[in-house]
Every structure is written in C-alpha cells, then in structure tokens.
Amino acid sequence: MTRPDLVPVGELPPLGVVPRRMHAQVIRRERFGAPSSAFQFEIVDVPEPGPDEVLVAVMAAGVNYNNVWAARGYPVDVIAQRRLQGGEDEPFHIGGSDASGIVYQVGSAVRHVRVGDEVILHCVQWKQDDPWIAAGRDPLGASSSRIWGFESNWGSFAQFTKVQARQCQPRPRHLSWAQAASYLLCGTTVYRMLHHWQGNTLHKGDVVLVWGGAGGLGVLAIQLVRLGGGIPIAVVSSEERGQFCVSLGAAGYINRKHFSHWGALTHEINTPEAFSAWAKEARKFGRAIWEISGRNNNPRIVIEHPGEETLPTSLFVCDTGGMVAICAGTSGYNATLDLRYLWMRQKRLQGSHAGNDHDAERFNALVQDRKVDPVLSHVFSFEQTGECHQLMADNRAPVGNMAIVIGASHLEPTGPRSPAWQ
Ligand SMILES: NC(=O)c1ccc[n+]([C@@H]2O[C@H](COP(=O)([O-])OP(=O)(O)OC[C@H]3O[C@@H](n4cnc5c(N)ncnc54)[C@H](OP(=O)(O)O)[C@@H]3O)[C@@H](O)[C@H]2O)c1
C-alpha cells in the first residue's frame, strides 16, 4: 500500500501503514511560557523507530504536570537539556508521558511486541546496555534513565509516538482508550512510593497521609493504600474535594485552607516566638490527623509532592521511624525542614521518581484486575492540549486524571465507574 502523506486527526490509516507526516501539539523555545499558548498545532515528520523501538498510533494521551514545566521552559529548558545530554536533536518538544494506542511499526530487534497490539505506555526509558542496568541494579538509578515525553522527544501529544518496546504494557480491555491513557505514570509513581522503599513499605493498619488527595496521584494513592490494608487520609483544598476522596476510600480528609503555617521555614524560625507560632499550627494539623486516625496514630508514610509549602509539616507529623516519600515540588523546590524531627525521631525523607518495569506492571495488573480505577474525570480534544495543561498549572483541573483523545473518538463511551465523577 502507498504510504499516505498525512491523515486527519481522529482517523487511522490501515494497520501498519505509517504516514510520512503527522499532526502534533508542539512546544518551541520561542513559545515557552503559559501552557495555553506554548502548545501549538504543527505538522511534523513521523519519526523512524530504532532497532529496539516501536511506533504507536496514539488513541489517547494522559495529562501530567511534567508538561506544565516543559511548556514554561523554566526551571528546565527541556529542549536544550535533551540536546545537551545527547538525546534527540530536534529543536522542538513533543510532550506527553502517558498514552494508549496501537502498535503500527516495530524495530528490527523487537520480539515481544507486534503490529496491531493494543498497548498503554510506561513512561521511563533507559539504555539497555547501561552498565548500571547490566549489573542488575534498579534502572531508575541509571544515568541513562529518562522520562519519555518530558526528558525525551516524541511523546504522546501527536498522532504517533516513538517508544522503547519494553515500555509497552497490555491495555486493560474493560477501559476506554481515554481511561487507559490516563493513569500509568501516576500509578507507577505511587506504587513505588508505597511498596518499593524497604523498611518503610506499606503495612496493614498504617496511616498514610496523601497530599492532593483529589489530584492525579492522590486518587490512585487512596485506592492503593486501601488495597494494602492501610488508612488513607487525604489533604485537600475544599470540602467537595474531601468528600470525593472519601467516596474513593479515604478514611477522612483535612482541608488545608483551615491552616496558615504553609511555606518554607525562614531563619526567623530560630526565635522562640516564630517557632511557637509555627508549631502551634503544625500541632493543630497533627490533631486533625488524629481526629481521623485516633490519638497518637501518626502517618507511617506521607505521600509528598507539593514540596516547599508542605514539607516542614509532612516531616513534623510523620510517625517516629516513618517515611516522607517525595516525588515533586509543585509549590516550589527549595524545601526546608526542622532537622531535629528527622534525626531525633529517626524519620526518613525519601526521594522517589516514577518507577521501574516491575512497579508499572504491578500497578497495571491491579487496574486490569479492576481493583483500582483510573478515576478519569475529564476528556479533552486534541485542540485543548494547552488548555488542559493550563487548568492543571492553575490548580483548576477537575479531580482525578485527565486525558486527550487523538486517534480515538471523543464520543467513545467511558468505562464503568468514571461517569459518576464527571
Ligand atoms: N516524580 C514523578 O515520578 C512524578 C510522577 C507523577 C507526578 N509527579 C508530580 O507530582 C505533582 C502532583 O501531580 P498530580 O498529577 O497529582 O497533579 P494534580 O492532579 O494537579 O494534583 C496536585 C494536587 O496537589 C494539591 N496542591 C496544589 N498546590 C498545593 C499546595 N500549595 N499545597 C498542598 N497541596 C497542593 C492540589 O490539591 P488541593 O488543592 O485539593 O489540595 C492538587 O489537586 C506534580 O508536580 C507532578 O509533576 C511526579
């Protein structure tokens, strides 16, 4: 069959027939800034997969905060950074680190993935011959490890995406394309935060504090904690969001708007007055946890991601010997903490980033077994890529996870649970 030049958005060429060019939502350096204007439609050449890569026709793409950062171009210029580190050389960024789709082309060395496979995509890439990985160590510690569609080009905000074959995971068949696209990045990350860090993994009866309980990470964290027999407590910014978290399994919620001690600790904290004012609010927050979990029942694990505004409190309320697992700094990354609580109570502050293949497979298996719902709350059109990232940047995004339909029909029915949350 002759190779078409371009197919309209929402249409697929015959299976295995790859057009020369594709529609994509593209970020360029001269447009860095607000996500609403940084993303623009362009027509670009479809990339050629390497020997261990595959080309996937994107049916739907998941929306994550990382491409809010990519759109802003600050603090990291993802295009310059990638080129500096020997990544792809294109002077533009096609973002998107979650997707569902159909495999259209496979590289010469690919064995376990075939044209026609319906897949979702795990977001971490690495070099298989990286000495760290070849030595059997966790790939997330390898210098070649990078997030596809953030640190790499050719993410999912395009008609086709180029990925390493091992990123492909089976698509859960009970979910719509949009639902299937929406959860693997956040799910893998939360799975690792709860189950990877030996000595502080989730146990039955553990209280777990979940910041942003109604957000993308939060809705999955609440379900995973419940599945593991733990007691999830959500932190939110409205009563509606709190009730929503309870409907997902949270034991209760705390409205952070009722407290005033947020932000980094400054040098002033060393005066008795400033410390006492801060500690008073932090203790009030701790008591709000006890009202849900019972007196002295402190979080064994804190799922942290706001960062600068909340880390001092996370460390303060974390149980003796417990762990604050942190995967982001949405509110700022110059975090501070009162070290006394860290060493005297032997707490652990653990950085955690995405997850390895095991984390992704385990999480996806729970979704396939219908034990975890992706909580897809809103589906956007391809034209709205900038708009939905802007909602996220402004903390105005709907609860749960969001997806953008590209190859799939916007009218495709959603799966069994999500409509109740739209
Ligand atoms: N490293 C990794 O592998 C990884 C993986 C996934 C996500 N992340 C990062 O984790 C962060 C959260 O991701 P997400 O998908 O859950 O985003 P999201 O859907 O936008 O949810 C974030 C939630 O954080 C809460 N929040 C916002 N500002 C806050 C503040 N100043 N203090 C306390 N809470 C605040 C909001 O809830 P309320 O307003 O209701 O409190 C919001 O719902 C992002 O920065 C993302 O990039 C990192």
The ligand as an SDF file (V2000), in Angstrom:
LIG
                    3D

 48 52  0  0  0  0  0  0  0  0999 V2000
    8.4180   12.2600   40.0240 N   0  0  0  0  0  0  0  0  0  0  0  0
    7.4450   11.5850   39.4880 C   0  0  0  0  0  0  0  0  0  0  0  0
    7.6610   10.4920   39.0150 O   0  0  0  0  0  0  0  0  0  0  0  0
    6.0690   12.1560   39.4340 C   0  0  0  0  0  0  0  0  0  0  0  0
    5.0050   11.3780   38.9680 C   0  0  0  0  0  0  0  0  0  0  0  0
    3.7160   11.9220   38.9510 C   0  0  0  0  0  0  0  0  0  0  0  0
    3.5220   13.2270   39.3530 C   0  0  0  0  0  0  0  0  0  0  0  0
    4.5970   13.9510   39.7780 N   0  0  0  0  0  0  0  0  0  0  0  0
    4.4120   15.3350   40.2260 C   0  0  0  0  0  0  0  0  0  0  0  0
    3.5710   15.3250   41.3630 O   0  0  0  0  0  0  0  0  0  0  0  0
    2.8260   16.5360   41.4110 C   0  0  0  0  0  0  0  0  0  0  0  0
    1.3490   16.1900   41.5370 C   0  0  0  0  0  0  0  0  0  0  0  0
    0.9360   15.5010   40.3880 O   0  0  0  0  0  0  0  0  0  0  0  0
   -0.6190   15.2470   40.1300 P   0  0  0  0  0  0  0  0  0  0  0  0
   -0.7230   14.5350   38.8420 O   0  0  0  0  0  0  0  0  0  0  0  0
   -1.2400   14.6620   41.3360 O   0  0  0  0  0  0  0  0  0  0  0  0
   -1.0980   16.7590   39.9470 O   0  0  0  0  0  0  0  0  0  0  0  0
   -2.5920   17.3450   40.1080 P   0  0  0  0  0  0  0  0  0  0  0  0
   -3.5890   16.3900   39.5430 O   0  0  0  0  0  0  0  0  0  0  0  0
   -2.5170   18.7290   39.6150 O   0  0  0  0  0  0  0  0  0  0  0  0
   -2.8190   17.3320   41.6800 O   0  0  0  0  0  0  0  0  0  0  0  0
   -1.9750   18.0160   42.5550 C   0  0  0  0  0  0  0  0  0  0  0  0
   -2.7470   18.3370   43.8090 C   0  0  0  0  0  0  0  0  0  0  0  0
   -1.8520   18.9950   44.6980 O   0  0  0  0  0  0  0  0  0  0  0  0
   -2.6050   19.8550   45.5270 C   0  0  0  0  0  0  0  0  0  0  0  0
   -1.8710   21.0930   45.7230 N   0  0  0  0  0  0  0  0  0  0  0  0
   -1.6160   22.0610   44.8020 C   0  0  0  0  0  0  0  0  0  0  0  0
   -0.9150   23.0500   45.3720 N   0  0  0  0  0  0  0  0  0  0  0  0
   -0.7410   22.7240   46.6880 C   0  0  0  0  0  0  0  0  0  0  0  0
   -0.1120   23.3400   47.7860 C   0  0  0  0  0  0  0  0  0  0  0  0
    0.4820   24.5350   47.6830 N   0  0  0  0  0  0  0  0  0  0  0  0
   -0.1360   22.7000   48.9840 N   0  0  0  0  0  0  0  0  0  0  0  0
   -0.7380   21.4990   49.1090 C   0  0  0  0  0  0  0  0  0  0  0  0
   -1.3450   20.8610   48.0980 N   0  0  0  0  0  0  0  0  0  0  0  0
   -1.3420   21.4610   46.9050 C   0  0  0  0  0  0  0  0  0  0  0  0
   -3.9310   20.1360   44.8390 C   0  0  0  0  0  0  0  0  0  0  0  0
   -4.9570   19.6500   45.6660 O   0  0  0  0  0  0  0  0  0  0  0  0
   -5.7630   20.6020   46.6780 P   0  0  0  0  0  0  0  0  0  0  0  0
   -5.7490   21.9970   46.0960 O   0  0  0  0  0  0  0  0  0  0  0  0
   -7.1320   19.9810   46.7250 O   0  0  0  0  0  0  0  0  0  0  0  0
   -5.0330   20.4980   47.9950 O   0  0  0  0  0  0  0  0  0  0  0  0
   -3.9000   19.2730   43.5760 C   0  0  0  0  0  0  0  0  0  0  0  0
   -5.0830   18.5260   43.4180 O   0  0  0  0  0  0  0  0  0  0  0  0
    3.1760   17.2980   40.1370 C   0  0  0  0  0  0  0  0  0  0  0  0
    4.1700   18.2630   40.4160 O   0  0  0  0  0  0  0  0  0  0  0  0
    3.7350   16.2280   39.2160 C   0  0  0  0  0  0  0  0  0  0  0  0
    4.6460   16.7270   38.2750 O   0  0  0  0  0  0  0  0  0  0  0  0
    5.8520   13.4420   39.8440 C   0  0  0  0  0  0  0  0  0  0  0  0
  1  2  1  0
  2  3  2  0
  2  4  1  0
  4  5  1  0
  4 48  2  0
  5  6  2  0
  6  7  1  0
  7  8  2  0
  8  9  1  0
  8 48  1  0
  9 10  1  0
  9 46  1  0
 10 11  1  0
 11 12  1  0
 11 44  1  0
 12 13  1  0
 13 14  1  0
 14 15  2  0
 14 16  1  0
 14 17  1  0
 17 18  1  0
 18 19  2  0
 18 20  1  0
 18 21  1  0
 21 22  1  0
 22 23  1  0
 23 24  1  0
 23 42  1  0
 24 25  1  0
 25 26  1  0
 25 36  1  0
 26 27  1  0
 26 35  1  0
 27 28  2  0
 28 29  1  0
 29 30  1  0
 29 35  2  0
 30 31  1  0
 30 32  2  0
 32 33  1  0
 33 34  2  0
 34 35  1  0
 36 37  1  0
 36 42  1  0
 37 38  1  0
 38 39  2  0
 38 40  1  0
 38 41  1  0
 42 43  1  0
 44 45  1  0
 44 46  1  0
 46 47  1  0
M  CHG  2   8   1  16  -1
M  END
$$$$
